[in-house]
Amino acid sequence: MEKNGLGGKSIILRLEMNTQDIKFGQVASAIFEAGGDMVAIDVIQSSGHITVRDITITVTDSVDIGKITHTVKNLKGVKLVNVSDRTFLMHLGGKIETQPKVPIQNRDDLSRVYTPDVARVCAAIQEDPKKAYTLTIKRNTVAVISDGSAVLGLGNIGPYAAMPVMEGKSMLFKQLAGVDSFPICLDTQDTEEIISCIKALAPAFGGINLEDISSPRCFEIEQRLRDELDIPVFHDDQHGTAVVLYAALINALKIVGKSIDQIKVVVCGIGAAGVACSKILLSAGVKNLIGVDREGALVAGGNYNNSMWQWYAEHTNPDKVQGSLQEVIRGADVFIGLSAGGLLRREDVLAMADDPIVFAMANPTPEIRPEEVEDIVGVIATGRSDYPNQINNVLCFPGIFRAALDCRATTINEEMKLAAAEAIASAVPDDERNPSYIIPSVFNQNVVKAIRELVVKAAIKTGVARRIPRE
């Protein structure tokens, strides 16, 4: 059911009413008394005494939608034709489609786009494979690929159920950055099969966006593909989140007046996103970073079954601090939560350093709700849209792929990610930056342009660009 951003849901009731038996005002009153708030009324059909109307209603989470529909059904002169919601209506038949760029109007057009003239284009690409970038969709197309094993908030729901998420991502690529993309959900969760499938698909695409693949498999899949393909491979759940988090931290540190090389950072939840966020912060200059997961703080010398945790322990926690989250957070300047709701308490935040920065990014329930600590923090951010400072990877992936495609980058390296974060942070003007505004809106049209500019420069500087694009 659709969330309206205010802790509620939206439904549409299609009602057939006999105006001899009932007036619309009576229907409206009954809906209101059952807990519904009408926001739109559309007349679908009207003839004689019969009228068909679509009534859009919002309700709070505490309201029973069944009570509303039951009330309406029992009204004399009213027939409940259908109950739907706008989210499902938006998904009917899928959310994207393909469109030809030129029309085929006659036999001559047909011969040019297909047989026989297309053979000349094929031969040109066979002779020089790089021409695939200029003569096919490759130069502006990304594959959005998942196995459905770790869909945000839903878990391992499989390839069929994951498809609506991937379609939505393709919509965002196009609307925000003009990047064409296609959603692909693989019916396998075997690491080798996934790698093999993606490598076989790669010739058609200029980049690969991995999505919602569970940890720790996602690390090997991404690294192997980066090593074995000559196009960018980017696991957005890891690196998109990391880029936007670092952008938020850049501005948060300016507000509290602290330097990145002097702060103590505690990261709670060392999965795919936690590892990526930690890596980008280390690259950015954080020296004292401690990772905490179910077993407590990760410490060098520990014996961890997860190979990524082993790496993590050896590259973080320089003072080898041990203990639970509540123990290691004492004196910390920054808390980064990528774990589960309710893990952080007000007394934990009080034990942090002065003007603490709290990024409680668990969804849908943050590690701690902003209203619990807004009086004692320097800055707080979450992953939710109904609080200020939403850390949302939508701010990152459209622009970073726009840049990578435009300069035909062979990879998306750490320097490009850091550049993307700087670009996102710069979209918040100095005179507007404040504790409730450290990160731009996902609809800020300057973000993609800023990311493209800085990421292209970083790609050229680090030698991974195969083309210098026009401005």
C-alpha positions in Angstrom: 0.0 0.0 0.0 1.4 3.4 -0.9 2.9 5.5 1.8 2.1 9.2 1.4 5.3 10.4 3.2 3.4 11.4 6.3 3.0 8.0 7.9 -0.2 7.2 5.9 -1.6 5.3 2.9 -3.5 6.2 -0.1 -6.3 4.1 -1.7 -8.8 4.6 -4.5 -12.4 3.4 -4.2 -14.5 3.2 -7.4 -18.1 3.6 -6.4 -21.3 3.2 -8.4 -24.0 5.4 -6.8 -27.7 5.7 -7.4 -28.5 9.3 -6.8 -32.1 8.5 -6.1 -31.1 6.5 -3.0 -28.1 8.5 -1.7 -26.3 11.8 -2.0 -22.6 12.1 -2.3 -22.4 14.1 0.9 -23.7 11.1 2.8 -20.9 9.0 1.2 -18.3 11.6 2.1 -19.5 11.7 5.7 -19.4 7.9 6.1 -15.9 7.8 4.8 -14.7 10.5 7.1 -16.4 8.9 10.1 -14.6 5.6 9.3 -11.2 7.4 9.4 -10.7 8.3 5.7 -9.6 11.7 4.4 -10.8 12.3 0.8 -8.2 14.1 -1.3 -9.7 13.7 -4.8 -13.0 12.9 -6.6 -13.1 11.9 -10.3 -16.3 11.3 -12.2 -15.7 8.3 -14.4 -19.2 7.9 -15.9 -22.6 9.5 -15.4 -26.0 8.6 -16.9 -29.4 9.2 -15.5 -29.5 8.4 -11.8 -26.3 6.3 -11.9 -22.8 7.9 -11.4 -19.5 6.2 -11.2 -16.7 8.0 -9.2 -13.2 7.3 -8.2 -12.6 8.5 -4.6 -9.0 9.0 -3.6 -8.6 8.6 0.2 -5.6 8.9 2.5 -5.6 7.1 5.9 -3.1 7.0 8.8 -1.4 3.7 9.5 -3.6 3.2 12.5 -6.8 3.2 10.4 -8.3 -0.1 9.2 -8.9 0.2 5.5 -11.3 -2.8 5.8 -13.5 -0.7 8.1 -13.8 2.0 5.4 -14.7 -0.4 2.6 -17.2 -2.3 4.9 -18.9 1.0 5.7 -19.2 2.0 2.1 -20.5 -1.4 1.0 -23.3 -1.1 3.5 -24.5 2.2 2.3 -27.9 2.0 0.5 -27.5 3.0 -3.2 -23.8 2.4 -3.3 -21.9 -0.4 -5.0 -18.2 -0.8 -4.3 -16.8 -1.6 -7.8 -13.1 -1.8 -7.0 -10.5 -1.0 -4.3 -7.0 -0.1 -5.5 -4.1 2.1 -4.7 -2.0 4.5 -6.8 1.2 2.5 -6.3 -0.3 -0.6 -7.9 -1.9 1.4 -10.6 1.5 2.9 -11.5 3.0 -0.6 -11.8 0.3 -2.0 -14.2 2.1 -3.5 -17.2 5.5 -2.4 -15.7 6.9 1.2 -15.4 9.1 1.4 -18.4 9.0 0.8 -22.1 11.3 1.0 -25.2 10.8 3.6 -27.9 12.5 3.8 -31.3 14.5 7.0 -31.9 13.5 7.2 -35.6 10.2 6.0 -37.2 10.2 3.3 -39.8 7.8 4.7 -42.5 8.8 2.9 -45.7 10.8 0.0 -47.2 13.9 2.2 -47.4 13.8 3.0 -43.7 13.3 -0.7 -43.0 16.4 -1.7 -45.0 18.5 0.9 -43.2 17.6 -0.1 -39.6 17.4 -3.8 -40.4 18.1 -5.9 -43.4 20.0 -5.5 -45.7 21.8 -2.2 -45.0 22.3 -2.9 -41.3 24.9 -5.4 -42.4 27.3 -2.6 -43.2 27.1 -1.3 -39.7 27.6 -4.7 -38.2 30.7 -5.2 -40.4 32.1 -1.8 -39.3 31.8 -2.9 -35.6 33.3 -6.3 -36.3 36.3 -4.5 -37.8 36.6 -2.0 -35.0 34.7 -3.1 -31.8 35.1 0.3 -30.2 32.5 1.6 -32.8 29.9 -0.2 -30.7 30.0 2.9 -28.5 29.0 5.2 -31.4 26.8 2.9 -33.5 24.7 1.0 -30.8 22.9 1.8 -27.5 26.0 0.8 -25.6 27.3 4.3 -25.1 24.3 5.4 -23.1 22.9 2.2 -21.6 23.3 0.6 -18.2 22.1 -2.8 -17.0 20.4 -2.8 -13.6 21.0 -6.3 -12.4 19.9 -8.2 -9.3 19.3 -11.7 -8.0 16.6 -10.5 -5.5 18.6 -11.8 -2.6 18.7 -8.6 -0.5 16.0 -6.2 -1.4 15.9 -3.2 1.0 13.4 -3.9 3.8 12.2 -7.1 2.2 15.2 -9.5 2.2 15.5 -12.5 -0.1 12.4 -12.2 -2.2 13.8 -13.6 -5.5 14.0 -12.3 -9.1 10.3 -11.9 -9.9 9.4 -9.9 -6.8 12.6 -7.8 -7.2 11.7 -6.6 -10.7 9.6 -3.6 -9.6 12.5 -2.2 -7.7 14.8 -2.5 -10.7 12.3 -0.9 -13.0 12.1 2.0 -10.6 15.8 2.4 -10.7 15.7 2.5 -14.5 13.2 5.3 -14.3 15.4 7.3 -12.1 18.4 6.8 -14.4 16.5 8.2 -17.3 14.6 11.1 -15.5 17.5 12.3 -13.5 20.5 11.8 -15.8 19.2 10.9 -19.3 20.8 7.5 -18.9 19.0 4.6 -20.6 18.9 1.4 -18.6 17.2 -2.0 -18.5 16.3 -4.0 -15.4 17.5 -7.6 -15.4 16.7 -10.0 -12.5 18.6 -13.3 -12.7 17.0 -16.6 -11.6 20.1 -17.8 -9.7 21.9 -16.9 -6.5 25.0 -18.8 -7.4 28.0 -16.6 -7.4 29.7 -18.2 -10.4 26.5 -18.3 -12.5 25.8 -14.6 -11.7 29.3 -13.6 -12.8 29.0 -15.7 -16.0 25.6 -14.3 -16.9 26.6 -10.7 -16.5 29.8 -11.2 -18.5 27.7 -12.7 -21.3 25.4 -9.7 -21.2 28.0 -7.0 -21.0 28.6 -6.4 -24.7 25.3 -4.6 -25.0 25.9 -2.2 -22.1 28.2 0.7 -21.2 28.0 0.0 -17.5 26.6 -2.5 -14.9 24.7 -1.4 -11.8 24.5 -4.3 -9.4 21.6 -4.0 -7.0 20.2 -5.8 -3.9 22.7 -8.7 -3.9 23.3 -10.1 -0.4 26.5 -9.9 1.5 29.2 -11.3 1.4 28.6 -12.6 -2.1 28.2 -9.1 -3.5 31.8 -8.3 -2.7 33.2 -11.2 -4.8 30.7 -10.7 -7.6 31.6 -7.0 -7.9 35.3 -7.5 -7.6 35.4 -10.3 -10.1 33.4 -8.4 -12.6 35.5 -5.3 -12.2 38.6 -7.4 -12.9 37.1 -9.2 -15.8 35.1 -6.5 -17.7 36.3 -3.3 -19.3 33.2 -1.3 -18.4 32.2 0.2 -15.0 30.7 -2.2 -12.5 29.1 -0.4 -9.5 27.2 -2.1 -6.6 25.0 0.8 -5.6 23.9 -0.5 -2.2 27.6 -0.3 -1.2 29.1 2.6 -3.0 26.1 4.8 -3.7 25.3 4.8 0.0 28.9 5.5 0.8 29.2 8.4 -1.5 26.1 10.1 -0.2 27.1 9.4 3.4 30.5 11.0 2.9 28.9 14.0 1.2 26.6 14.5 4.2 29.6 14.1 6.6 31.5 16.8 4.7 28.8 19.3 5.4 28.1 18.0 8.9 31.7 18.5 9.9 31.6 22.1 8.7 28.6 22.8 10.9 30.2 21.3 14.1 33.7 22.7 13.3 35.6 19.4 13.3 38.3 18.0 11.0 37.9 14.6 9.4 41.4 13.4 10.4 40.7 14.2 14.1 37.3 12.5 14.6 36.4 9.1 16.1 33.8 7.3 14.0 31.8 4.3 15.0 30.1 2.3 12.2 27.3 -0.1 13.4 26.4 -2.8 10.9 29.3 -4.2 8.8 27.5 -5.5 5.8 27.9 -4.4 2.2 27.0 -0.7 2.9 28.9 -0.6 6.2 32.1 -1.8 4.5 31.8 0.6 1.6 31.1 3.5 3.9 34.1 2.7 6.0 36.4 2.4 3.0 35.4 5.8 1.6 35.8 7.4 5.0 39.3 5.9 5.3 40.2 7.1 1.8 38.9 10.6 2.8 41.2 10.8 5.8 39.4 9.3 8.8 42.1 7.7 11.1 40.1 6.4 14.0 37.2 4.2 12.8 35.7 1.3 14.7 33.2 -1.2 13.2 30.6 -2.9 15.4 28.4 -5.8 14.5 26.6 -8.5 16.3 29.8 -9.8 17.9 30.8 -6.3 19.1 33.7 -4.3 17.9 35.8 -5.8 15.1 39.4 -6.1 16.3 42.6 -7.1 14.5 43.6 -10.6 15.6 40.1 -11.8 15.9 38.9 -15.0 14.1 36.0 -14.1 11.9 34.2 -16.5 9.5 33.3 -13.6 7.2 36.4 -12.8 5.1 35.4 -9.2 4.7 35.2 -8.8 8.5 38.7 -10.2 8.7 39.9 -7.5 6.2 37.9 -4.9 8.1 39.4 -5.7 11.5 42.9 -5.5 10.1 42.4 -2.1 8.5 40.4 -0.2 11.2 40.2 0.2 15.0 43.9 1.3 15.5 43.6 1.3 19.3 42.1 -2.2 19.2 39.1 -1.1 21.3 36.9 -4.1 22.3 33.3 -4.3 23.5 29.7 -3.6 22.6 28.3 -0.6 20.8 27.4 1.0 24.1 31.1 0.7 25.2 32.9 1.8 22.0 30.6 4.8 21.3 31.9 6.7 24.3 33.7 9.8 23.1 32.9 9.2 19.5 32.3 12.2 17.3 30.3 10.3 14.6 27.9 7.4 14.7 27.0 5.8 11.4 24.1 3.2 11.6 23.5 0.7 8.9 22.0 -2.0 11.1 18.6 -2.2 12.7 16.0 0.1 14.3 16.2 1.0 18.0 19.8 -0.1 18.6 21.0 3.4 19.8 19.7 4.9 23.0 19.6 8.5 24.2 22.2 7.8 26.9 24.6 6.4 24.2 24.4 9.7 22.4 25.0 11.6 25.6 28.2 9.5 26.1 29.5 10.7 22.7 31.8 13.8 22.2 30.4 17.3 22.2 28.1 18.2 19.2 27.9 14.5 18.0 27.0 13.7 14.4 24.4 10.8 14.3 23.6 9.2 10.9 20.9 6.7 11.8 20.3 5.1 8.4 18.4 1.9 9.2 15.2 1.6 7.2 12.3 1.8 7.8 13.1 2.4 11.5 16.3 4.3 12.3 18.7 3.2 15.0 17.3 6.1 17.0 14.5 8.6 16.0 15.6 12.2 15.5 13.0 13.5 17.9 14.6 11.5 20.7 18.0 13.3 20.5 17.6 16.4 18.4 18.3 18.6 21.5 21.7 16.9 22.2 23.2 16.3 18.7 25.1 18.6 16.4 23.6 17.0 13.3 21.3 14.1 12.7 20.4 12.4 9.5 18.4 9.3 8.5 17.6 7.2 5.4 13.9 8.4 5.6 12.2 11.0 3.5 9.9 12.2 6.3 12.9 13.6 8.3 15.4 16.3 7.3 18.7 15.2 5.9 17.8 12.0 4.0 20.9 10.0 3.0 19.6 8.6 -0.2 21.8 6.9 -2.9 19.5 8.3 -5.6 21.7 11.4 -5.2 24.7 9.4 -6.5 24.1 6.7 -9.1 22.5 8.8 -11.9 25.3 11.3 -12.0 28.2 8.9 -11.5 27.1 6.7 -14.3 26.4 9.8 -16.5 30.0 10.8 -16.0 31.4 7.2 -16.5 29.4 6.8 -19.8 30.4 10.2 -21.1 34.1 9.6 -20.6 33.8 5.9 -21.4 35.5 5.0 -18.1 36.8 1.5 -17.7 35.9 1.5 -14.0 34.5 3.6 -11.2 37.5 4.0 -8.8 37.8 5.5 -5.3 38.9 8.9 -6.6 35.7 9.1 -8.7 33.6 8.2 -5.7 35.3 10.9 -3.6 34.7 13.4 -6.4 31.0 12.5 -6.5 30.7 13.1 -2.8 32.4 16.5 -3.0 30.0 17.4 -5.8 26.9 16.4 -3.8 28.1 18.3 -0.8 28.8 21.4 -2.9 25.2 21.5 -4.0 24.3 22.8 -0.5 25.4 26.5 -0.6 27.4 27.8 2.3 24.8 30.4 3.2 22.1 27.7 3.3 23.9 25.0 5.2 22.5 24.3 8.7 21.9 21.3 10.9 18.7 20.5 9.1 20.1 20.9 5.6 23.4 19.1 4.9 22.3 17.2 1.9 20.5 18.3 -1.3 17.1 17.1 -2.4 17.1 14.2 -4.9 15.2 16.5 -7.2 17.9 19.2 -7.2 18.8 19.5 -10.9 22.3 20.8 -10.1 23.4 17.6 -8.5 23.8 15.4 -11.6 25.6 18.2 -13.5 28.0 18.8 -10.6 28.8 15.1 -10.2 29.4 14.7 -13.9 31.9 17.5 -14.0 34.0 16.4 -11.0 33.8 12.7 -11.7 34.9 13.1 -15.3 37.9 15.1 -14.1 38.8 12.4 -11.6 38.5 9.7 -14.3 40.8 11.6 -16.6 43.2 12.4 -13.9 43.4 8.7 -12.8 43.8 7.4 -16.3 40.6 5.4 -16.6 38.8 7.6 -19.1 38.9 6.5 -22.7 37.4 9.7 -24.0 37.4 13.4 -23.1 33.8 14.5 -23.4 32.5 17.8 -24.6 31.3 20.1 -21.8 
